[in-house]
Amino acid sequence: MGSEAVDEDGPFLELADSVPVMLWRINSTFDCDWANKAWFEFTGGTLPQQTGFAWLDLVHPDDSDRVVEAFGRAFEAREKVSVEFRIRRVDGRYRWVLDSGSPYFRDGLFAGFIGSCVDITERKEAEQRTEALAAEMVRLSRAEALSSLATAIVHDLAQPLQAIGAYAEGVAEILANRGPSSEEAIAGVNEIREAAARAAGIVRNCRSLAAGRKSERVRADVAAVLRGAEPWIRSHPDAAGVSIDWNLASGLEAELSPLEIEQLLINLASNALEAMRGMPGAELRIAAARWGGLAIVSVADTGRGVPPDMRKIIFRSLVTTKPKGMGIGLYVCHAIATAHGGRIWVEAGAEGGAVFKFTLPLTP
Ligand code: ADP
């Protein structure tokens, strides 16, 4: 297939058809009225099929608005134009091209645009790889900073937590000797003790995790372990006014780390409560049921839900949509569920909220 010139002579055509660059011409009414051999070889088709605006059909739908706008503006202003976009090649694949055009004049009158089109797919792909690499480096440096932070927390927090626990124990004993009037104070101090013990346990677990050791497993009743998270969920700042429903099947026994499973549920419930913040009629439903040889635990909310394209990536570290979020909670949930031989995922709720589910293998 050769170029189909309207009014050019032989030597010009020979030259235009032998250059390895696509060349085109648009007349003064914006119709394409000529292109060279390279163009037709690249796009397939012939001039009669590609006159007028037909070439725009070959432009990638995501790029076409940009292309029309850039060419339209240049055409109006009779100015040079240069645009990068994707265009469909004869094999059906989209290729990136750099298309540059300049106005041309005949007898001093504007006659249209003449331009060239170069395939720049390799360069574009190299650029995209470099961008992805740069993003990965930023992610890694954030991950590294976070890991130093976690190490510092784990290292420096253990000792004061132990001290808080020990002091609280001592004070509770002193108060106990002063008789019944101290009951409220004793209860308060005991809560401090419990919180400190829990925090110390989390720090110990982080240490084990960092050292690659498995946390300690015990045979436990899944419902009882999940119930252990109740006071923490109830006292969450966003829990006020939320209706919380528990539906836990009995008789589900698994080998697990109670602290970690409790933590997993607290993380899911905290996210759910945050997602429903300020919404009227907020409901949190926590359920556990038998599913063959597995326990399946679900945490359903009536919040804004998780869009389908986000459902897999939110379990990766550092993925967050919250201005002050760290994107660590679900990553930890995923690590805990898989370390227990289970799975974790998120679905859309019947009423539009999110339903997070995880499984735990039951002891035979
Ligand atoms: P963070 O809470 O710090 O953002 P997470 O790993 O816990 O980190 O959560 C990651 C992201 O997952 C959140 O930023 C949010 O966009 C989304 N997400 C988690 N839970 C829910 C939920 N119940 N409803 C809607 N989106 C959620």
Residues whose N, C-alpha, C, O or C-beta is under 5 A from the ligand:
A	BS01	ADP	N271 A272 A275 G303 G305 V306 I314 V319 T320 T321 K322 G325 M326 G327 I328 G329 L330 Y331 A354
